[in-house]
Amino acid sequence: MKQSFRNWALTTGLMAFAILAPMRLVHAAEPSSTPPEHASASLPSGPSASNAMAPVGLNNAEAIRVLIIGSSVARGWKDNPQEGGYLQRAFDAMSVLTPTTYEVIDKAQPGRGVLTIRDSYVDWLDTYQPNFVVIAWGGLDDLAQKTPFAVYDGEIRWQISEALAHHASVILVTTPVSKASYTTYRVAQQNLMNSEIQVADSFHNPNVYVFNVFDQMKQYLSAHHESIVSYMGDGWHPNANGHALAAQLLVQDMMSKLPVASPVFIPSKPSQTTTA
């Protein structure tokens, strides 16, 4: 089955596959962080629901565990409930397009900023022992809460450092664009995304990957003479089209940069990491 999906995806094209052929993976949800109207987009259903908070993939030596941290866009708000958002779409696609199976542990917390996981993050790393940590903050919650840039960057640096200390590779993903990216926070969000990229790049570590969905999505809309209207769910979130486009761009980038055949943490020299 996996081989047939892979052949189909490669034949019809990666961009179409990311929209049309998502495969659901395990989704470790936190009901308390999601309002009722969005519960269907984030809670697992069926027999696996009762095990949603258990460590994912620990009984499957071939599965690559992916821990996601971020806020509502990373959680998939305004996407079709069965798709799960741009990150879930992307790793579903990667599980089909590569020899690797990715199991997603979604700890994105809607309405939260970078400071809110200080008391939980290390426990998640210890409990789930992820192979990858996806850092995918949207920035708008922190901008609205007026989190200083220096504090925001310091938290991103700490989150990367802790992941590396737990021998997890890091995938820093800038957020898909929203209406706010072109209006209220047009300058501030761009600056914030640029700043967190600089933090990630400063590690000079082969286990830290940067995927700039924010700028790529802006470039796509500009090149195709499209506005954000067709891709926005509301002022702060992409709709299903926006999530699908972001997933397409992310998968295309990951296929070219990630060691997709057998992701391995590369031990680094002290000079290759930057401490908080």
Disulfide bonds with the S-S distance in Angstrom:
none
